[in-house]
């Protein structure tokens, strides 16, 4: 069996946890720090971290345009700050983004660091028993009609898909299991 190569944006955030989870899910992780690192990967994970810092690093490394171009042809999976980077509109405060998901997100919508929590997902049978780790997580405030909700928490969408892209408000790489990463791998 040939393992898919999946890039993990490795400029900031807990990219190592995603790489380990992808490996357990059967993929070959590739740490992406430059445009040439995108060559040959089948999809890309945008990890959690600090979205405004990530945007500055993307600009400094000349990766912003490359990621938009990559997303037009290959799947992205954004978690927490990665979801913020993928959003069309960002609030609290407003900031630029890649604009690949037709959503509006509010940064830190679930509260500050002290408000971090581990919860059970709601709404979709495949994920209802899954623990989700929320750390300064964004809240999805609105969605376009082509965005599909896969799981919710407190009535809010927290796991979404649009086309070949996947995004979560929480950190699936910290739950100790691979189901959501496997869902992403199935898109490759």
Wavefront OBJ file of the C-alpha trace (Angstrom):
o trace
v 0.000 0.000 0.000
v 1.338 3.410 -0.980
v 1.127 6.023 1.769
v -0.165 9.461 0.866
v 2.217 12.363 1.483
v 0.536 15.035 3.563
v 2.133 18.382 4.229
v 1.869 19.992 7.653
v 2.491 23.734 7.728
v 5.435 23.946 10.128
v 5.944 27.674 10.677
v 4.285 27.930 14.096
v 1.904 25.944 16.307
v 1.785 22.271 17.240
v 2.581 20.865 13.814
v 4.466 17.912 15.348
v 1.256 16.550 16.942
v -0.414 16.576 13.511
v 2.581 14.823 11.950
v 2.416 12.050 14.580
v -1.359 11.660 14.132
v -1.044 11.508 10.348
v 1.621 8.837 10.691
v -0.661 6.774 12.955
v -3.443 7.224 10.368
v -1.213 5.746 7.650
v 0.095 8.862 5.889
v 3.619 10.123 5.344
v 3.843 13.614 6.910
v 6.039 16.250 5.276
v 6.852 19.420 7.230
v 6.175 22.440 4.997
v 8.213 25.594 5.544
v 8.851 26.757 1.955
v 7.031 26.811 -1.397
v 9.131 23.923 -2.676
v 8.015 21.807 0.306
v 4.500 21.839 -1.222
v 5.753 19.937 -4.270
v 4.682 16.320 -4.156
v 2.274 16.506 -1.196
v -1.281 15.298 -1.734
v -2.896 17.599 0.856
v -1.929 20.085 3.544
v -2.763 20.491 7.232
v -2.871 24.021 8.660
v -2.373 23.478 12.411
v -3.521 25.443 15.418
v -1.341 28.206 16.792
v -1.697 31.969 16.487
v -3.370 32.922 13.207
v -2.011 36.478 12.928
v 1.527 35.232 13.603
v 1.029 32.503 10.988
v -0.141 35.079 8.432
v 2.985 37.176 9.045
v 5.196 34.106 8.645
v 3.340 33.026 5.478
v 3.908 36.473 3.983
v 7.567 36.540 5.049
v 8.185 33.104 3.484
v 6.248 34.005 0.315
v 3.739 31.208 0.942
v 0.398 33.040 0.989
v -0.198 32.958 -2.778
v 1.223 29.441 -3.028
v -1.258 28.187 -0.420
v -4.200 29.781 -2.248
v -3.052 28.143 -5.481
v -2.502 24.794 -3.713
v -6.015 24.976 -2.181
v -7.567 25.473 -5.612
v -6.419 21.979 -6.605
v -5.692 19.989 -3.453
v -7.342 19.555 -0.038
v -6.554 21.627 3.028
v -7.391 20.623 6.597
v -7.343 23.514 9.053
v -7.615 23.135 12.817
v -8.325 26.066 15.164
v -5.994 28.789 13.817
v -5.868 26.790 10.574
v -9.657 27.155 10.273
v -9.219 30.912 10.816
v -6.626 31.023 8.020
v -9.051 29.210 5.690
v -12.061 31.475 6.430
v -13.410 34.046 3.995
v -14.046 36.550 6.798
v -12.364 36.861 10.224
v -13.540 39.032 13.140
v -12.328 39.877 16.675
v -10.253 41.548 15.289
v -10.632 41.553 11.513
v -7.660 40.119 9.667
v -6.679 38.814 6.276
v -7.107 35.119 5.485
v -6.757 32.675 2.605
v -10.498 32.816 1.882
v -10.883 29.185 0.814
v -13.920 28.421 3.039
v -17.131 30.415 2.714
v -17.401 31.074 6.451
v -17.145 33.948 8.895
v -15.269 33.119 12.102
v -14.789 34.972 15.358
v -11.300 34.500 16.778
v -11.205 33.217 20.383
v -15.009 32.889 20.295
v -14.974 30.157 22.951
v -12.947 32.320 25.315
v -9.390 32.817 26.466
v -6.761 30.224 27.383
v -8.327 29.707 30.834
v -11.617 28.781 29.100
v -10.042 25.807 27.304
v -12.083 22.622 27.525
v -12.451 19.020 26.443
v -15.999 18.169 25.303
v -17.974 15.535 23.403
v -19.009 16.432 19.868
v -22.700 16.538 18.946
v -24.877 16.040 15.925
v -23.154 13.486 13.720
v -23.202 9.797 14.754
v -19.673 9.081 13.495
v -18.197 11.662 15.866
v -20.588 11.928 18.836
v -18.358 9.885 21.136
v -15.236 11.810 20.181
v -13.526 14.148 22.601
v -12.717 17.554 21.181
v -10.065 19.824 22.688
v -10.896 23.550 22.470
v -8.054 26.009 23.166
v -8.843 29.684 22.413
v -11.000 28.250 19.630
v -12.788 30.209 16.910
v -16.584 30.177 16.588
v -18.132 29.880 13.126
v -20.662 32.732 12.962
v -21.992 32.218 9.415
v -21.580 29.837 6.494
v -22.284 29.824 2.778
v -24.681 27.282 1.341
v -21.892 25.032 0.030
v -20.447 24.466 3.506
v -21.553 21.239 5.178
v -21.539 20.767 8.963
v -20.145 17.406 10.102
v -20.225 17.968 13.875
v -21.396 20.581 16.375
v -20.785 21.633 19.957
v -23.333 23.730 21.851
v -25.264 24.171 18.618
v -22.285 25.716 16.809
v -20.637 24.058 13.803
v -17.156 22.845 14.800
v -16.278 20.374 12.008
v -16.974 21.547 8.448
v -16.325 20.614 4.869
v -16.543 22.546 1.652
v -15.565 20.798 -1.533
v -12.364 18.899 -0.802
v -11.479 21.021 2.246
v -12.009 20.101 5.908
v -11.785 22.359 8.970
v -12.328 22.105 12.716
v -12.572 24.691 15.505
v -10.926 22.208 17.868
v -7.666 20.239 17.985
v -8.264 16.644 16.796
v -4.512 15.995 16.938
v -4.718 16.230 20.747
v -7.551 13.702 21.219
v -5.352 10.606 20.943
v -7.242 9.184 17.981
v -7.093 9.403 14.207
v -10.700 9.431 12.893
v -10.765 13.028 11.694
v -7.316 12.790 10.135
v -8.506 9.602 8.373
v -11.527 11.564 7.115
v -9.080 14.076 5.629
v -6.908 11.333 4.110
v -9.971 9.897 2.347
v -10.149 13.178 0.369
v -6.679 12.792 -1.121
l 1 2 3 4 5 6 7 8 9 10 11 12 13 14 15 16 17 18 19 20 21 22 23 24 25 26 27 28 29 30 31 32 33 34 35 36 37 38 39 40 41 42 43 44 45 46 47 48 49 50 51 52 53 54 55 56 57 58 59 60 61 62 63 64 65 66 67 68 69 70 71 72 73 74 75 76 77 78 79 80 81 82 83 84 85 86 87 88 89 90 91 92 93 94 95 96 97 98 99 100 101 102 103 104 105 106 107 108 109 110 111 112 113 114 115 116 117 118 119 120 121 122 123 124 125 126 127 128 129 130 131 132 133 134 135 136 137 138 139 140 141 142 143 144 145 146 147 148 149 150 151 152 153 154 155 156 157 158 159 160 161 162 163 164 165 166 167 168 169 170 171 172 173 174 175 176 177 178 179 180 181 182 183 184 185 186 187 188
